[in-house]
Amino acid sequence: MAEERPDELPATHHSLALGVSAGVAPGMLHVLAATGGITLGPKEGRTVLFGRSRPDVHVCVGEDDLRISREHGALTRRGDQWWISTLGRLPLRLPESRLLFRQDDPIPLRTGYTPLFVRGSHDRLHLLEVHVQPKDGDRPPADHHAPTRPPRTWHLSPAEKRVIVVLAQRYLLHEMHPIPLSWRQVAEHLNEIRPDDNWNHKKVERVVTEVRNRLSGNGVSGLTREEVGEPIGNTLNHNLIRELLESTTLVPPDLRVLDHDG
């Protein structure tokens, strides 16, 4: 019997944070980078390599970044799980800020969506999205005739999205206890990315406040001082970011706006 060949995912494929196709078999693995990716079944011993050297890996990550190893990591099927291991010199960054180094033992991937990051040259962040299809018992029963219920995403202008991605980068990186960046930190980062735009903390605050007010006017709670009460702290921006994440208005691939080398 011929070996099953993986299906290719184009570079234009939507973020795996938005879900995968219906009817996918349990244990099916989806792997996606900026250059594209693959989908394949959970056969024992199967390995997916990712790294900089396109001819030698299944999924190319950081092709133009010499700090990324030619073969930087692997996903391997053992038993009823996929396992992630680091092969390169730089560690892989997993959710909750966990770092996986080359000398560490492989760790099992949970089912569902997992973003993996590796920090390359000049603080460039390279993202590898992974989705492992859960077993039927891990999800609600199917209703094949019900219409799809897409999340309600919110429109953000390119400038608004850039500002809020910078504000929310710790959330998009899946840090363990993320908080929004300060207005000054956002302005400094934006000036690194787009130095001609002349950002300052007041300009950043004005953009974010306009987005909060717009969403509040459309029924999103927890975005005004009157609702939250004093002390405010980071609460309003935290609630805004959570809404944008939960509605999939923001997804980890949006972090590419931080890549001022690309």
PyMOL commands that set and color helices and strands:
alter all, ss='L'
color gray80, all
select helices_A, chain A and resi 16-18+54-56+95-97+121-123+136-138+158-167+169-172+183-193+195-197+201-217+225-228+235-246+252-258
alter helices_A, ss='H'
color red, helices_A
select strands_A, chain A and resi 7-9+29-33+36-40+47-51+59-60+73-78+81-86+92-94+98-100+107-108+112-119+125-132
alter strands_A, ss='S'
color yellow, strands_A
deselect
rebuild
show_as cartoon
